[in-house]
Amino acid sequence: MARRSVFANANQGSDEINISPLIDMVFILLIFFIVTTVFVEETGVDVNKPQAASAVDLEKNSILIAITDQGKVVYGGREVGANGVRAVVKRLTQKEDMPVIIQSDKVVQTELLVRVIDEAKLGGAKAVSISTDNF
């Protein structure tokens, strides 16, 4: 008779499913995806870019610098000027080698564009590209 009571107590257990490990796993995945997400930092200004037939897509993890039609050099929504490009690039390329993409308006003088390219290279950029629109 002792055996019957042991089996009777075993069968009266709860049929609930423990979901706490599932919730833990979902939170761990959420943290993983948040940490590994690459945030693209926009320049903060609209630029009327020239068109090019040979345009290709570049990496998302890059330094975006804009030159407006008024000749302002902008990074991260604030004006840094041509003189500030070197410091920005040097600071951002210390941890990892990121390419620099210059979004230049099509009416910008070539002299200013060349100066910004030079400042980016002097700041340590290995690759400097000019952003264009596709045909």
C-alpha positions as CSV (number, residue, x, y, z in Angstrom):
1,M,0.0,0.0,0.0
2,A,2.9,2.4,0.5
3,R,3.7,2.1,-3.2
4,R,0.2,3.2,-4.2
5,S,0.5,6.4,-2.2
6,V,3.9,7.2,-3.8
7,F,2.5,6.9,-7.3
8,A,-0.7,8.7,-6.4
9,N,1.3,11.7,-5.1
10,A,3.6,11.7,-8.2
11,N,0.6,11.8,-10.6
12,Q,-1.0,14.8,-8.7
13,G,1.9,17.1,-9.8
14,S,1.4,20.4,-11.6
15,D,1.1,20.4,-15.4
16,E,2.4,24.0,-15.7
17,I,5.3,24.9,-17.9
18,N,8.1,26.9,-16.3
19,I,8.9,29.7,-18.8
20,S,11.5,31.6,-16.7
21,P,14.4,30.0,-18.7
22,L,12.7,31.1,-21.9
23,I,12.4,34.7,-20.7
24,D,16.0,34.7,-19.6
25,M,17.1,33.5,-23.1
26,V,15.0,36.1,-24.8
27,F,16.6,38.9,-22.7
28,I,20.1,37.5,-23.5
29,L,19.3,37.6,-27.2
30,L,17.9,41.1,-26.9
31,I,21.1,42.3,-25.2
32,F,23.2,40.5,-27.8
33,F,21.4,42.2,-30.7
34,I,21.5,45.6,-29.1
35,V,25.3,45.4,-28.5
36,T,26.1,44.1,-32.0
37,T,24.0,46.6,-33.9
38,V,25.9,49.2,-35.9
39,F,24.5,52.6,-35.7
40,V,25.0,54.7,-38.8
41,E,25.7,58.3,-37.8
42,E,24.2,60.7,-40.4
43,T,25.7,64.1,-41.2
44,G,22.6,66.0,-40.3
45,V,22.4,68.2,-43.4
46,D,20.9,67.6,-46.9
47,V,23.4,67.6,-49.7
48,N,22.5,67.6,-53.4
49,K,25.1,65.0,-54.6
50,P,26.4,64.7,-58.1
51,Q,25.5,61.6,-60.2
52,A,27.9,58.9,-61.2
53,A,27.5,55.7,-63.3
54,S,30.2,53.9,-61.4
55,A,28.8,54.4,-57.9
56,V,29.0,51.4,-55.6
57,D,27.7,50.8,-52.0
58,L,30.3,51.1,-49.3
59,E,30.4,49.9,-45.7
60,K,27.8,51.1,-43.2
61,N,30.5,51.6,-40.5
62,S,32.2,54.7,-41.8
63,I,32.8,58.3,-41.1
64,L,30.3,60.6,-42.9
65,I,31.4,64.2,-43.5
66,A,29.2,66.6,-45.5
67,I,30.1,69.7,-47.4
68,T,27.0,71.9,-48.0
69,D,26.4,74.3,-50.9
70,Q,27.4,77.2,-48.7
71,G,30.8,75.6,-48.1
72,K,30.1,74.4,-44.5
73,V,31.9,71.2,-43.5
74,V,29.6,69.2,-41.2
75,Y,30.0,66.1,-39.1
76,G,27.3,64.7,-36.8
77,G,25.0,67.6,-37.3
78,R,27.5,70.3,-36.2
79,E,29.9,72.4,-38.3
80,V,33.5,71.4,-37.9
81,G,35.1,73.3,-40.7
82,A,37.8,72.0,-43.0
83,N,40.3,72.5,-40.1
84,G,38.3,70.2,-37.8
85,V,38.2,67.2,-40.2
86,R,41.6,66.0,-39.2
87,A,40.8,65.9,-35.5
88,V,37.5,64.1,-36.1
89,V,39.0,61.5,-38.3
90,K,42.0,61.0,-36.0
91,R,39.7,60.5,-33.0
92,L,37.4,58.0,-34.8
93,T,40.1,55.9,-36.4
94,Q,42.1,55.3,-33.2
95,K,40.0,52.2,-32.3
96,E,39.3,50.8,-35.7
97,D,40.2,51.6,-39.3
98,M,37.0,53.2,-40.8
99,P,36.7,54.7,-44.3
100,V,35.7,58.3,-44.7
101,I,32.8,59.1,-47.0
102,I,32.5,62.7,-48.1
103,Q,29.0,63.9,-49.1
104,S,29.7,66.9,-51.1
105,D,27.2,69.1,-52.8
106,K,27.7,69.3,-56.6
107,V,28.2,73.1,-56.5
108,V,31.1,72.9,-53.9
109,Q,34.4,74.3,-55.2
110,T,37.0,71.7,-56.0
111,E,39.6,73.4,-53.8
112,L,37.4,72.9,-50.6
113,L,36.7,69.3,-51.5
114,V,40.4,68.5,-52.1
115,R,41.3,70.3,-48.8
116,V,38.7,68.1,-46.9
117,I,40.1,65.0,-48.5
118,D,43.7,66.0,-47.6
119,E,42.6,66.7,-44.0
120,A,40.9,63.3,-43.7
121,K,44.0,61.5,-45.0
122,L,46.3,63.5,-42.7
123,G,43.9,62.4,-39.8
124,G,44.7,58.8,-40.6
125,A,42.0,57.7,-43.0
126,K,43.1,54.8,-45.2
127,A,40.2,55.2,-47.6
128,V,38.4,58.4,-48.6
129,S,35.4,58.2,-50.9
130,I,33.0,60.7,-52.4
131,S,29.3,60.0,-52.1
132,T,27.3,60.2,-55.3
133,D,23.8,59.4,-56.5
134,N,23.2,56.6,-59.0
135,F,21.9,57.4,-62.5
